[in-house]
Amino acid sequence: MDAFEYQSNPSRVIFGSGTINRVPDELVRLNLSKPLILCTPQQVGQAETLRDILAGNSKLAVAGLFSEAAMHTPVEVTDRALERLRASAADCVVSIGGGSTTGLGKALSVRTGLYHLTIPTTYAGSEMTPILGETDGGRKTTRSDPAVLPGTVVYDVALTLTLPAALSATSGVNAIAHAVEALYARNANPVTNLLAREGVRALAAALPELAADPSSGPARSAALYGAWLCGTCLGGVGMALHHKLCHALGGALGLPHAETHTVVLPHALAYNAPEVPAAMRALAEVLPGSGGDAIHGLNVLLDRLPVKRGLKDLGMREADIDRAVEAALSSPYWNPRQIEKEPIRELIRRAWAGEPARADL
């Protein structure tokens, strides 16, 4: 076996159904008593349910509820939340929602040193990573720091039962993207490879079931389990071309996060395919209908899901392709294949047009 290094990220995980009811005891166990709850405007209902649960414990006093979390973690939103946090004298933050809310919780925690407990309600996976992506003035930057990682992650399958089919699909493919890049990361290792294969296997099986029946408890449980594993992969290894493209598109053009990951993933994999044969074989083995071809397997999976396949369907103009290329080439992440301008432009053009991915870039 080749030599390798593996860095585990120490966060506590509580997984099950109805586990939101365990949050008060978890905070008490940590000697915390005054949480500030975070959510997006769309998830105030779930946040209020959490507030009621916390209010039922006499040892806790909710500091307040901040409901302005936004996609790509804009710095101006974080600044407003920071003012609320300090004015409330909260001693921790509790985020409930998808990647936007988790990102805000990370941003506040790393700025203040306060404990962050997060309750993911999508399959974003960011709750398992020490990575924070923030947008300032139309530019998205990322940083990795152990202090960014949430201290406790509470996975409650019951909270995902009402997640719309389309959002379930894009959120799940976003999670798959974490595992795909983990398989050919510069610091890939046997542990993350195992997690990546199992995470993709679980999600690739569950997502089509959820497209047909969004209320399926077993499929919801399998999808959340897969998302946890895929997020753990992203937290343990570096990112490459796929994530760079999505960060560039999101930051420069304001495209929606999970939907952009869904469109770009098969094209980014096609670009890297010639240089990562072992990863391609591993993916083909866990993607149903792949026929031994991982790119075909991803195309088949996306065809079975209620997702948009073109960046133009997400609001990107054809005139923005060259702008996206320049953003993608700026400060490139490490990648197994050398980044070349013309093939990258063709990759983005295909993704914009919604063409099926193919390995001829």
QUIQUI-V383470 format. One record per run of one state. SS is the DSSP state (~ for helix, > for strand, _ for the rest). FROM is the first residue (numbers start at 1). TO is the last residue. Records with the same first field share a line. If there is no record, write none. Layout:
SS = FROM-TO  FROM-TO
//
This chain:
_ = 1-11  17-18  30-34  39-40  56-63  67-73  89-91  98-98  113-114  121-125  129-130  137-138  145-145  149-151  161-164  184-189  213-216  237-240  254-256  276-276  287-293  304-310  315-317  330-340  354-361
> = 12-16  35-38  64-66  74-74  92-97  115-120  131-136  139-144  152-156
~ = 19-29  41-55  75-88  99-112  126-128  146-148  157-160  165-183  190-212  217-236  241-253  257-275  277-286  294-303  311-314  318-329  341-353
//
